[in-house]
Amino acid sequence: MAFFSKNTMFYSAICEIEPFVELSFPVRGRSLPADHGYGLYAALVHQCGAFHEQEQLQILTIPGIPDRAGKILLTQQSHLRIRVPLSQIPLVYAIAGKKIRIGIHPVDIGIPAVSLLRPVSTLKARIVVLKGYSEPDVFLAAAQRQLDALEISGQVSIPLQRDGKFSRKTIKIKRHQIVGFTTKISNLSNEDSLKLQQFGLGGRRKMGAGIFVSSDM
């Protein structure tokens, strides 16, 4: 499909990329929508328009305690994590100390800790979105093709929920619900683990999708 071909060219063009770092910003606020990936991205672009132009930017959603009413409650452990190439640290650091608003929810962003990515053999993304692939079997085949394009060797799977069904997730972008799956990649070498954390899989990585972290987190 055209989507896959476009991403193959993108991956090929950045194979020799500089090391990535992760900036972890403490955040202060009361609550956020549970599905806040798009709102967070929009708020950050409003604060720093250059975020929109950075193709390699990865913005993880902010963790909190679910309230079972469509929101999460923020805690002292809630952090905003952003991954970028080493040279883009000053761009992302510029949001430190700023106030943003995600919908009706105000959030204060603190001073970040900066760390290099570390290899682990098993990584998991809360949601991976592959346009045109909304069923488990074709999704897994498409994810494998993207791994092959990145020259990453690993075993791709979709974890099962407690009810035995595949872990299907959605993210809301404006008025649209985008379907994806929780995705686990295991048996990774150190090199491939770092590469997967740098590049991710699929689209919407500025909105929290396709970003891989340790499966223990």
Secondary structure, DSSP 8 states (H G I E B T S, - for coil): -HHHHHHHHHHHHTTT---EEEEEEEEE-SEEESS-HHHHHHHHHHH-GGGGG-TT-EE-----EE-SSSEEE--TT-EEEEEEEGGGHHHHHTTTT-EEEETTEEEEE---EEEE----S-EEEEEEB-TT--SHHHHHHHHHHHHHHTT---EEE--B-TTSSB-EEEEEETTEEEEEEEEEEES--HHHHHHHHHH-SSB-GGGT-S--EETT-
